Amino acid sequence: MIVAGVDEAGYGPLLGPLVIGCCAFDVGGDADPENPPCLWKRLSKIISKKRSTRGKKLHVNDSKIVYSPAQGLKELERSVLAMLFVQGHRPRTLQELLSHAAPHVVPELAAYPWYNQELDRRFPLEQAALPIQVFANALQAHMRRTATQCVHLAARIVTERQLNRLLDATRNKASVLFSTTAIHLDYLLRTWGDQPMIIFCDRQGGREHYGALLRLMFDQWNLEVREECDGHCDYRLHRGPNTVRILFSQNAETQCLAVAMASMLSKYLREALMRRFNAFWARYLPQVPPTAGYWKDGQRFLRDIELKRQELRIPDDQLIRCR
């Protein structure tokens, strides 16, 4: 059975990209989508939902719990890269990571001077490579013993200009988020839709019901609405003998490890790109404090760079998100 999760980072900011991650685990053929296994329990020897005070386990949870500006990227980076190492992907640069996890966006990033790969100073960003490899070796052995396999870990990155175009077309940020999430759902259905699968998704902006959208986007499947209430929606997609369960739930990243990994990958990629962003502006304005791009501080940052931005002739729609 496949247990998959989808989550985003960067839905609310004024600056920087929106990133929607997806993670999927094969947990063996005997599992039941109506009662999926808890992967935190299954992988508890190596992975912990709580921060390990001795640093002996990988911390996997909602990215807002694992990462903070004070804590830095170290724990987030270690867990994300260790899971990629287990899959056999060992990126030596951020560009290699992007080429693997989000290849669709690599040509588009080249059009943004602040996402130039030459701005990368080191990789991994905060963690040494050797501890990541040690954790990855232990995690790989434990996953083999528990018949658990990470079969997918990828992201969709929506750059500022593309996000503005989508917002102009839809006038609805939640619709942009769902349409991008649907790309992940489509991939999961095409790849593993012929076997038992459950997909957990975090709540999509302020949206509460998803049945009409699922029916529209996946019309080759028959939709069954099991439950639609505030904070929790439960659906079944049927096609012939195959059934896929899709759950939308508030705080799904604290309920399902696959969603937590999707959340962490999304946050890691966004923070890595924001480091490129800040490094670009620091070349011209080293006295300007960096920004994470969120609304209030993003407005401060725009004021700080206004004259230089005009001098460089950077258009608003390439830099500033309209919503």
C-alpha positions in Angstrom: 0.0 0.0 0.0 1.1 3.6 -0.7 0.8 6.3 2.0 1.4 9.7 0.5 1.3 13.3 1.7 1.2 16.8 0.2 1.9 20.1 1.9 3.2 23.6 1.1 5.5 26.3 2.2 5.3 29.9 1.3 1.5 30.4 0.8 1.3 33.7 2.7 4.5 35.6 2.0 5.0 38.8 -0.2 8.3 37.7 -1.6 9.8 34.4 -2.8 8.3 31.3 -4.3 5.4 29.0 -3.3 6.6 25.4 -2.9 4.2 22.4 -2.7 5.9 19.1 -1.7 4.9 15.5 -2.1 6.1 12.4 -0.4 5.0 8.8 -0.8 5.9 5.6 1.1 5.3 2.0 0.1 4.4 0.4 3.4 3.8 -3.2 2.1 0.9 -5.0 0.6 -1.0 -6.0 3.8 -1.9 -2.5 5.0 -5.4 -1.1 4.9 -6.2 2.4 3.6 -9.0 2.6 6.1 -6.6 2.0 8.9 -3.1 3.1 7.7 0.0 2.4 9.8 1.7 5.2 11.8 5.1 5.6 10.2 6.4 7.5 13.2 5.9 4.3 15.2 7.1 2.0 12.5 10.4 4.0 12.0 10.8 5.1 15.6 14.3 3.7 16.0 15.6 6.3 13.6 12.9 9.0 13.2 11.3 11.0 16.0 8.3 13.3 16.0 10.0 15.2 18.8 13.4 16.9 18.8 16.1 14.5 20.0 18.1 16.2 22.7 21.1 14.0 22.0 20.7 14.3 18.2 20.5 10.5 17.8 17.3 10.5 15.7 16.1 12.4 12.7 13.5 15.0 13.6 10.5 14.7 11.3 7.4 16.8 11.9 5.6 19.9 10.6 8.4 22.1 9.2 7.2 25.0 11.4 8.1 22.7 14.4 11.4 21.4 13.0 12.6 24.8 11.6 12.8 28.2 13.1 15.1 31.2 12.4 16.7 30.7 15.8 17.2 26.9 15.3 18.4 27.3 11.7 18.1 24.7 8.9 20.4 22.0 10.4 17.7 19.6 11.6 15.4 20.2 8.6 18.3 19.7 6.2 19.6 16.6 7.8 16.2 14.8 7.7 15.3 15.9 4.1 18.7 15.0 2.7 18.9 11.7 4.6 15.6 10.6 3.1 16.9 11.6 -0.4 20.1 9.6 0.3 18.0 6.6 1.2 16.4 6.9 -2.2 19.8 6.9 -3.9 20.0 10.6 -4.6 23.0 12.4 -3.2 23.0 16.0 -4.4 26.4 17.7 -4.2 24.9 21.2 -4.8 21.6 22.9 -4.4 21.3 23.0 -8.2 21.6 19.2 -8.3 18.9 18.9 -5.6 16.6 21.2 -7.6 17.3 19.2 -10.8 16.1 16.1 -9.0 13.3 17.3 -6.8 11.8 20.0 -8.9 13.3 19.8 -12.5 10.4 21.7 -14.0 11.4 24.9 -12.4 15.2 24.9 -13.2 14.9 26.7 -16.6 12.5 29.3 -15.1 14.8 30.0 -12.2 17.5 31.0 -14.7 15.4 34.1 -15.6 15.7 35.4 -12.1 19.0 37.1 -11.2 18.5 36.4 -7.5 18.2 32.6 -8.1 21.5 32.3 -9.9 23.2 29.1 -8.8 26.6 31.0 -8.6 25.2 32.6 -5.4 25.5 29.3 -3.5 28.4 29.3 -1.2 28.2 25.8 0.2 26.1 22.7 0.2 24.7 21.2 2.4 23.8 24.7 3.7 24.3 24.1 7.4 24.9 20.4 8.0 28.0 18.4 7.2 27.6 15.7 4.6 29.1 12.9 6.8 26.4 12.9 9.6 23.7 12.9 6.9 25.3 9.8 5.3 25.5 8.1 8.7 21.8 8.7 9.4 20.9 7.7 5.9 22.7 4.3 6.3 20.9 3.6 9.5 17.5 4.8 8.1 17.9 2.6 5.0 18.7 -0.5 7.1 15.7 0.2 9.4 13.3 0.8 6.5 14.4 -2.5 4.9 13.7 -4.3 8.2 10.3 -2.8 8.4 9.4 -3.3 4.7 9.0 0.5 4.3 10.3 2.3 1.2 10.2 6.0 0.3 9.2 5.9 -3.4 8.7 9.6 -4.0 9.9 12.9 -2.7 9.5 15.9 -5.0 8.1 19.4 -5.1 6.4 21.9 -7.4 7.9 25.4 -7.2 5.8 28.3 -8.3 8.0 31.3 -8.9 6.9 34.9 -8.3 6.0 35.8 -11.9 4.3 32.5 -12.5 2.3 32.8 -9.3 1.2 36.3 -10.3 0.1 35.0 -13.7 -2.0 32.3 -12.1 -3.5 34.7 -9.6 -4.4 37.1 -12.5 -6.2 34.2 -14.2 -8.0 32.8 -11.2 -8.3 35.8 -8.8 -8.1 33.1 -6.1 -5.0 32.0 -4.3 -6.6 28.9 -2.9 -7.4 27.8 -6.5 -3.8 28.3 -7.5 -2.7 26.2 -4.5 -5.2 23.4 -5.3 -4.4 23.3 -9.0 -0.7 22.9 -8.2 -1.5 20.3 -5.6 -3.6 18.5 -8.2 -0.4 18.0 -10.3 1.0 15.9 -7.4 -2.3 14.0 -7.0 -2.4 13.3 -10.8 1.2 11.9 -10.6 0.3 9.7 -7.6 -2.9 8.4 -9.3 -1.1 7.6 -12.6 1.8 5.9 -10.8 0.2 4.0 -8.0 -3.6 4.2 -8.7 -3.8 0.5 -9.4 -3.0 -0.5 -5.8 -4.3 0.5 -2.4 -3.3 4.0 -1.6 -4.2 6.8 0.9 -3.2 10.4 0.2 -3.2 12.9 3.1 -3.3 16.6 2.2 -3.1 19.6 4.4 -5.9 22.1 4.2 -5.7 24.2 1.0 -5.8 27.8 2.2 -9.2 28.7 3.4 -11.0 26.1 1.3 -13.2 23.6 3.3 -14.7 21.3 0.6 -12.9 19.6 -2.3 -15.4 17.2 -3.8 -16.4 19.4 -6.8 -12.7 20.1 -7.7 -11.7 16.4 -7.5 -14.7 15.5 -9.7 -13.7 18.1 -12.2 -10.0 17.3 -12.3 -10.2 13.5 -12.1 -13.3 12.8 -14.2 -11.9 9.4 -15.2 -12.5 8.3 -11.6 -15.8 8.0 -9.8 -15.9 10.2 -6.7 -17.5 9.1 -3.4 -17.8 11.8 -0.7 -17.6 10.2 2.7 -17.3 13.3 4.8 -17.1 17.0 4.4 -16.9 19.1 7.5 -14.8 21.9 8.9 -11.2 20.9 9.1 -11.7 17.4 7.7 -12.8 16.0 4.3 -12.7 12.3 3.4 -13.1 11.1 -0.2 -12.8 7.9 -2.3 -11.8 7.8 -6.0 -13.1 4.6 -7.7 -12.0 3.2 -11.0 -12.9 -0.4 -11.8 -11.7 -2.5 -8.8 -9.3 0.2 -7.7 -10.0 2.7 -4.8 -7.9 5.5 -3.6 -8.7 7.4 -0.4 -7.9 11.1 -0.2 -8.1 13.0 3.0 -7.9 16.8 3.5 -7.2 17.7 7.1 -6.2 20.7 9.1 -2.7 20.2 10.6 -2.2 17.0 8.5 1.6 17.4 8.8 1.4 16.5 12.5 -0.9 13.5 11.7 1.0 11.8 8.9 4.8 11.4 8.4 4.5 11.6 4.6 2.8 15.0 4.9 5.5 16.1 7.4 8.2 15.1 4.9 6.4 17.0 2.1 6.2 20.0 4.5 9.9 19.8 5.3 11.0 19.4 1.7 8.9 22.4 0.7 10.3 24.6 3.5 13.9 23.5 2.8 13.7 24.4 -0.9 12.0 27.7 -0.2 14.6 28.7 2.5 17.4 27.6 0.2 16.0 29.8 -2.6 15.5 32.7 -0.2 19.2 32.4 0.8 20.0 32.9 -2.9 17.6 35.9 -3.0 19.2 37.5 0.0 22.7 36.8 -1.2 21.9 38.6 -4.5 20.7 41.8 -2.7 23.6 41.7 -0.2 26.0 42.1 -3.2 24.5 45.5 -3.8 23.2 46.5 -0.4 25.3 44.7 2.3 23.8 46.9 5.1 20.2 45.8 4.4 19.1 43.0 6.7 17.9 39.8 4.9 14.3 38.8 4.8 12.3 35.6 4.9 9.7 37.3 2.6 6.7 37.4 4.9 4.3 40.3 4.6 5.4 42.8 7.1 9.2 42.3 6.8 8.8 41.9 3.1 7.4 45.4 2.9 10.3 46.7 4.9 12.7 44.9 2.6 11.1 46.4 -0.5 11.5 49.9 1.0 15.2 49.2 1.7 15.9 48.1 -1.8 13.6 50.5 -3.7 16.3 52.7 -5.3 18.5 49.8 -6.2 15.6 47.9 -7.7 14.7 50.9 -9.9 18.3 51.2 -11.0 18.4 47.5 -11.9 15.0 47.8 -13.7 13.5 44.8 -12.0 9.7 44.7 -12.8 7.2 44.4 -10.0 5.6 41.2 -11.3 8.9 39.4 -11.2 9.7 40.3 -7.6 6.5 41.1 -5.7 3.6 38.7 -5.3 0.3 40.4 -5.9 -1.5 38.3 -3.1 
